[in-house]
Amino acid sequence: MLKGKTALVTGSTSGIGLGIAKALARQGANIVMNGFGEVDGPRAEVLAAGQAAGIQVAYHAADMSRAADIEDMMKYGADQFGRIDIVVNNAGIQHVASVEDFPVERWDAIIAINLTSAFHTTRLALPAMKAANWGRIINVASVHGLVGSAQKSAYVAAKHGIVGLTKVTALETAPTGVTCNAICPGWVLTPLVQKQVDAKAQQLGVSNEEAKKVLLGEKEPSMQFTTPEELGELAVFFCSPAGNNVRGVAWNMDGGWAAQ
């Protein structure tokens, strides 16, 4: 379905981003990966997912808190594949503290990586997308783009901002073949969430499995983690012809969290 298209997925060396990159690769899209940590293993996973379609995978180590790095990455992707057709803004970090105790440098970093980076990739991708009259911008927000949780001021502020950016981008591109939508996951067992599970287990003096149940029980009525694979399939839907007139939505996949 996406043969000949190129998708840039930020934060794609693990977790949700890796799941989305693999799903798009299976549909035939070339992938530009980005992220910290180990690269060879995740890159091999994405190549394997798209092997039948003969895709290519590139990688750029842009620091998503730096506008100049993001500009380099977008130019690199276009140089490698001609044009970036799909942008998945997924890069994100987390820090937990009350507002009055929140370290200012952590606030700045979370806003930069979780929100401002998406503005930069979007502004840089749109001219070529509009010229081609086809493009997809998919912002990985969070259920925290729809509701709040204590101790997560920067993350919730950034994710609400992402939902707002999604709506404005969708309105500005509405007459064109470019769409912009947001995915709002609930709990997904990524390395980021596993840290919270570990902290909960330590805090309560319980096993990791018990801590997972407590975490889910607090917020998610389905008592199930959403998977990166499920989120990847939602991204594929947004890229499909069936998604041509889906514009500006914040689509929660949260086990009923926001329905309460």
N, C-alpha and C positions, 0 to 999 in steps of 0.2 A: 504493500500500500504506500510506503514511503520511499520506495526505490528512487535514488537520485537526489533525495533531500538530505540535508545535514542538520543535525541537532546538537546544540551546545547545552550541556547539563552541568551546572555548577554544583560543587559539593558531591561529586559522583563517584568518589572512591570508596564509599561505604553507604549503608543504610538506604534511605528513601531515594537519594540521587542515583545510586547504583541500580536499584530496582527499576527506576524509570528509564535509565540509559539502556538496560538490557531489553526492556519491553519495546522501546523504539528501534533498537537494533534488530530485533526479531521481525519488525515490519520493513526492514531494508534501509533504514536511515544510517548514514555515516554519523559517527559520534565524535564530538570534541569533549573530552573529559577534563575535569578540573577538581582539585581537592588536595588536602594534606595527607600525610602518612604514606603507606605502601601503595605503589601504583601498579606494579607488574601483575599482581594477582587479579585485581579488579579489571584491569585492561584485558587480560586473557578471558575473563568471564564475559565481558561485553563482546569481544571478538567471537567467542564461541556461540553466543546467543544469535549473532548475525551472520554466522558462517555460511548458512545455506543461501543467504542473499548476497554474499560476497562483499560485505561492508568493509569499510576502513575505519580505524580508530586512531585519533590523535589525542595528545594530552598537553595541557598548558598549566603551569604551576602558579597562576596568578593568585596573589594575595587579594582576596575579595574586599579588603578594607581600603585598598589603594586604587584610586581612579586610573592612574597611569598604567597599572598592571592590567586592569580590566580592558582598557583601550588596546594594549598590546595583545591580549588574548583574543579579542574580537577581530583584530586585524589578522592574527595568526590563523584563526578559523576560516576567514574569508580567503586568505592566501592558499590554504591547504585544499579547500573544497569549492572555491568559487563564490559561495554565499552561505550565510547561516540562515536557514529557513525556519528553524524551531529553536526557541530559547526557553530553557527550563531553569528558572531562578530558584534554586534549592539550598544554596549554601546558608548555613546557620550555626550559631553558637548559643549557649544558654548560661545564665548565672542566676542563682537564687538568693535573694536577701530582701529584707524589708526596705521600703523606699528611703527611710532616713539613714539606713546603714549601707545603701547600695554604693559600691565603689564607682566613682565618676568615670574612671578609665574603662570599667567593664560596661557601663551604660553606653559610652561612646563607641566601644568596639561592637556591641550587639546592634546598635542602630546602624552602624556602618556596614556590617556584614549582612545582617538580616533584612535591611530595608534599602539603604542607599545603593548598594551594589546592584539591586534589581533596577533602579532608576538608570544607572549607567549602562547596563547591558541593553535595556529597552531602548534608550535614546540612540544607542549606536546601531542597533539591529533594524530599527524601523525604516530608515530610508531605503535599504535594499529590499526589504519585505514589501514596502509600498510600490516600489518600482516593478517588482515581479507580480504584484497583486495577489500574493499568497504569503502567509506567514502565520506562525502560532507562537504566542507568548504565554507560557504556563508558569504561574507563580505558585510555588509551594508555600502557602500561608500556614494555617493551623486552625484548629478549633479555637485557639487563643486569638485568632483574628476576628472571632465572633463573640466570645465571652471572655471574662477575666478569671484569673486565679491569683490568690495572695502570694506574695514573695517573688512575683515574676514581672515586675513593672516594665523593665526594658523589653523583654521578649513580647509581652502582650501589646505594648505600644508599637513595636516594630511590625508585628503581625497584623494589627489593625491598620497600620499604615500601608502594608502590602495590599490588603483588600481594597483600600481607597485608591491606591495607584492602579490596581487592576481595573476598577470601574472607570476611572478617567481615561486610561489607555484604550479600553474597549469603546468608550464613547467617541474618542478621537479617530479611531480606525473603523467605526461602524459602517461607513459607506464603501469600505474596501474589502478585499479578500483576506485581510489580516484580522485575527481574533486574539483576544486576551482574556484569560480566565484564571481563577485561583482554585487550588485544591486545599482543603482544610482538614487534615488528618487529626484524629484523636491520638490516643496512645499507640505508638508504633515502636516495637522493640528494637530500636537502633542503639548504637553505642552511646548516644546522648542520653537516651531514656534509661539504658542499663545502669548508668551512673546514678540516676535517681532511685532506681530499684535497690541498688547496693546501699545507698544512703538510708533508705527506708528500712531495709533489713537490719542495718546497724543500729538505727534509732530505736527500733521496736524489739531488737534482740530476737528476730525470727529468721527462718530460712529464706533464701532467695525466692523460692516458689511462693511461700506465704506472702512475702513482700509484694510480689506481682499481683496477687489476689487483692491485697489491701489497696494497692495503687489503682487497679481497675475498678474496684468496688466504690472508691470515692467519687468517681466521675463517669464511668462508662457502663451504662446499663447492660450492654451485651456481654460484659465480662470477657471480651475477646480483644486482643491486640489487632489493629489493622496491619496488614502486611505490605512491605514494599512492592510485592508483585501485584496486589490489588490496586495500589496507587499508580503503578506503571500502566495497568490496563485502562484506568481512567484517563491518563495522559494520552494514550493511544486513541481513545474515543474523541478527545478534544481535537486531535490531529486528523480525524477521519472526515469524510464528506458529511456524515451524520452530525458533525459538530460545526458545520459551516455557519449556522446562525445562533450558536451558543456563545453569548458575548457578555462579559462582565459578571459572570456568576462566581460566587464563593461556595464551592461545592464541598460540603462537609461529608467526610467518610469517618465517622466518629463513634459508631456503635450506639447512637442515641444521646450522646453527651449534650449537644446543644438543644435537643428536643425537650429537655426537662424544664 
